[in-house]
Amino acid sequence: PRARHMLHRHLLVLGLAGISAALQTQYQANGGVLYREHFLSPADFEAVQRECRSLRGQMRAEKDSIARRRLGVCLDRKSLTHAKLMSADIAAKLARLTGVERLEPSEFPAELRHYGDGSMMDWHQDDVLYDPPQTEVILTLENSADCFTEWIGPDGERECVWTEPNSVLLVRAGAGGPSHRVTRVKRGERTIVKCVFHAPGCEKTPSFYDHINSFPGAQKSVAERARALAAKAKEADRPGRRGRGERGR
């Protein structure tokens, strides 16, 4: 019986490794994008969903974004949602899914975002917040909307998905990632959490500080540094200041 148990365990490990390798291949073959359902355990997802519902009243209109009529708020780093999503376990899970050797939670705030009537996001590639580019993680919490997330694959074909609650969309930022959009909401609503993960030793780019205050609730020390750097850059770039990139996801 013990030998049989060890054989079953070995086969299970091999099976899980094969699934993970296939997903890695899919992520790379898709040009840096992967959709996966049932991401969190039912208990963790219910806890995250419940806490985020309580924050709806704190959401405000987003700044500096190509998204239209989207609301949001930065998640408190001491919140349950932040603890559940920005963890070493989740980072390891994402590394397995993407094939990146190692990922770490970013200092960039996790953001709760809401798409209501008329909300949409046009075609874009995500701004590079880190060098090398980060992995963006979009966890869908609620979705009764008629909108779809679309992206262009390496073959030039348009892919489309209606994101299920407790699904994640993983997207590589920058020119190496896919151009993608969210179609306009005509009925219903959609709520997501957007998180950022990166490889160890990455350096923040100017875009990190450009967009740190897109939603209320950013960590005070990071936000203050962002304001100081933005003021310094503005002074250095006069009289002709280079325009900032837009922010999506």
Steps between C-alpha positions, in 0.01 A plus 500: 500500500780743583666441163166553325444823695846627402433413136167687504667800661780497242249483216302789653813715522587419140146584392502836678843577355367420153200729548724781624738457205207509258372824656848651481517406135155649447596826674812535286328386180221753557753780507492555875135450593317219680141465624440259789180428697459383864814687607440534874352241733123548548554614860770754412303632204187547711701689765664727240169560324326588827769748609514669158122544492532707817736741320264598219416829668869604499546469125574811298554581131838393365758755385753479215347199327366399162219324685173696493260534793692248710499536878744361752692518825839373617483213746641549847818296545363377832178374342402137473482530122856630479621218725322234292614627160841659556656198666798273440266210428315693229831622357624140475173393336528779244862410427391144421222622272716745306828311493683792663766356729389708798250777566452738793207723604550857388505815711254642250158509670250225435194674355129423526335608173139524391348510151144634495268629232702650214838390636758370255872488429645549153776300332836532676807322633561538870747762616834364615525570873813288551808406301470222393123533445258380765221244489153650547239286678130578459272307736129529419283529813156567353377502143144552381616726215469443127858615441783278377876507537671472163863467396701453183697177483841454337324376186308829473169337590268663755427291810201568726388391847222584746688486830342270758503594870812351662684496167832669433639653186880515501653760269863583425555876494674698230579431137546130575142471620173493308291793389169464682179681591171476693189563292241753616253399770141543386336287768616374839827565680843346551736528798863390496818520704817586309835396650857528379777241538860523377825306491748555785739790463283700261533877497204736499453706184370859487156358411481342845495847656295657222205275579529438873215740577251389236265388778452624857660306783858457371758437772590841642879464485492377141254768397708777659812375322306490176387860540856611577645319199223632275571857610872448443441356153268787411764751597774315310296465182397860458422660260409195290385215720461152349144363526432210733373165386147389569405227733270210429433137590 
